[in-house]
Amino acid sequence: MLSLTIVVLVTAAAGFIVWANDRRHTRYGMVLPAGVAVAVGALSWIIAMTAGFGYLPGLTWIPWILPMVLGTAAAIGAVIYLGRVRERHDVQRLTQALKL
């Protein structure tokens, strides 16, 4: 359980760092990248532990490192996708409002 706790804390921190470095971070909530990172990290940790990678010599790094990397990558992907989509929708709604 210690490895899960560390995975959750590191992925949450990575999600907040990704949010802070995004130039479109006003388009979506502050907790969104951290939540995505934690969800993906915890789910991949559960899958790795269920598959038995935590108990195989030489493969014990998989439930420690891989969930952190996957969680961070998921946060970056969510920020890139949602930032662009939300910006496009906001511009369309602003354009419609200005046409009135």
N, C-alpha and C positions, 0 to 999 in steps of 0.2 A: 504494500500500500504506500510505502514511502516513495517508490518510483512514480506512482500515479500522482501523488501530491506534488512532486517536483515537476512532472510533466505539465500539470494544470497551472502551476505558478509560472513556469517559463513560457508556456504558450500564451497565457494571459498577458504577461509583460510584452511579449513579442507583438501581440495584437494591438496593444496600446501604442507601442513604438511605431508600428505600421500606420496607425491612425494619425499619429502626430506628424509623420513625415509626408502624408498625402496632402497635396495642395487643394484637393476637393473635399477635405474632411468636414466642411460645413454642410455638405449635401446629405449626410447620413449620420446616425448616432455614434457616439464615442464608444459605446460598448459593443457595437456590431462586429468589428474585426476581432476583438478579444473573445467574444462569444463564439464566433465561427472557429477561431483557432483552438479554443478550449474544447469545443465539441468534437472537432476532427482529431485533436490530439488524444482526448480521452477514449474516443471510439477506436482509434488505431491501437492504443495501449491495450484495451480490452481484447481486441482481435489478436494481437501479438501474444498476450498472456494465455488466451484460450488455445491458441495454436501450439503453445508450449515452448516458445522461444525464450522465455525467461529462465528456463531451467536447463538449457543445453549449453555445455561448455563451448566457448568461442562465439556464441550467438546471443549472449546476455545483453549486448549493446542494443539489440533491436528494440526491446520495449523501453529503452531509455532514450536513445537518440532519434530513432525514426519517427516517433509521434511528435517530437518537438519540431522536426524538420517539416513534416507533413502539415502540422498545425500552422506553422508560420507561412508555408506556401499557400495554404487555404485562405489565410487572412489576406495575403497579398492579392490573390486571385479575386476574392470577394470585393476588396477595395477597388481594384481596377475595373471590374465589371459594374459594380453598383455606382461607383463614382461617375462613370461615363453615362450610364443609363439614366441616373437621377438628374444629371446635368442636362441631358437632352430633353427629358420630360419637363424640367423646370423652365427651360428656354421656350419650349412649345407653349406651355401654359402662360408664360409671360407675354409671348407674342400674341396669343389669343386675347389676353386681357387688354393689351395695348391697342388692338384693332377695334375694340368696342368704342 
